[in-house]
């Protein structure tokens, strides 16, 4: 994946969600269409962080995740990105994030509340991650 494209309003909504949910990690699914060069975000689906340690990790209940994947598919779209925030660290993926990227091969958009910065990443095929460009739709 070369890039994930979203509007300024969508990027602002994600940043606002992250600030509102701090000190916990916020999370959302990015629904849209993936092309050969870029994925375009059509809408944002906020999801509940159900992790036992929401200040430093995030997880989404399996049933909720499946429902969102099926809903997007029924509309001819897909989940093109997974968003979460890092309230007190940078916008780079943690080892835990990288461990889950292979099973979720979409853009992982991370917003650092501390730094006010948004960056995106994807699995690099070697157990790590590579940065993905965030562009404007």
N, C-alpha and C positions, 0 to 999 in steps of 0.2 A: 504494500500500500504506500503510495507516494504522498498522499495528503488527505486530510479530513477538512471539509469545508463547512463553515457555519456562518450565520449572519452575526453582525455585531450584537443584535438583541439576544440571540441565543448564547453567545459568549458571556454577555452581561448577566443573563439569567443564571448561568452556571456559577459564575463568580459570586453572585448574590446568595445563591443557595449555600455555597460553601461557607460564606461569612455567617449566615443565619444559623447553620448547624454547628458551628464551632462552639465548644472545643472538640466536638465529635467529628468524625469523617462523614461528609455528605456523599451520597451516591445517586447516580441516575443512569438510565440507558438512553443512548442516542439512536433514534430510529430514522432510517433514511434509505438511500439507494447507493450501492457500491458499484463503481465503474472500474475500468482497468487502471486508471491513473489516480482516481480520488473517490472518496466516499462523501456524499452530500447529506448533511443532517436536515431532516424535514421537521422533526419535533423531538422534544425532550420529555422523557417519562421519569419523573422522580420516583425513587424506590427507597424503602426503609432500610437503614443499616441495622441488621439484626445481630451483629457480632457481639460477643460477650465483652469485648474490649473496644468499644466504638471510638475511643480517643486515638487509637493507634492502628486500627484495622477496620476493614469493612467486609461484610458478607450480605448476601441477599438470599432470602428463603427460596428454596428450589421451586416451589409451586408458583411463587410470584414471578420468578425469572422465566419459567416455562410459559406462563400466561402472556407475558410481554412478547416473548419470541413468537408465539402462535398468533397473537394479535397483529404484530407487524407483518408476518407472513401472509395473513388473510387479506391485508391491504396491498399486497404486492411489494412490500418493502422488507427490510430486515433490521437487525440490530447492527449498526455500523460502528458503534463506539460504546465504551464503558467509561463513565466519568466517576471520579472520586476526588476528594480533597485531602490534602495534607495540612492539618491545622498548624502544626509547629515545625514543619520541615520543608525542604525544597520541593519543586515540581518534578523531581526525578523519581522513577519507580524504585520501590523497596525490593529486597530479595523476595519477599512474599508476593508482591505484584508480579515480578518476573516469573515466578514459579507458576502462576495462574494464567499468564499470557498465552502459553502454548495451547491450553484447552479453550481459550476464548480468543481466537485469531482475528481480532478487530483492533481498531485504535483504542488505546487506553489514554484518556485525556485526564490530566492531573492538574488541579489548581492548588497552588501554595497560598494559603491564607496569610501566612507569615510574610511572604515576599510579594504577594499580589501578582503572581505570575502563573500563566497557563501554558502547559506544554503537552505534547502527545507522543506516545510511544507504541511500538508493536514488537512482538516476539522476533528475535533475529535468527531463529532456527538453531541456535547453539546454547540455549538456556538463558540467554541474556535478553537485552532489548536494544532497539535502534530508534532514534528519534524520527517522528513523523511530522511533517509540516502541517501547521494549522493555517488554513487560508480562509478567506471570506467568500461566502456564497452570494 
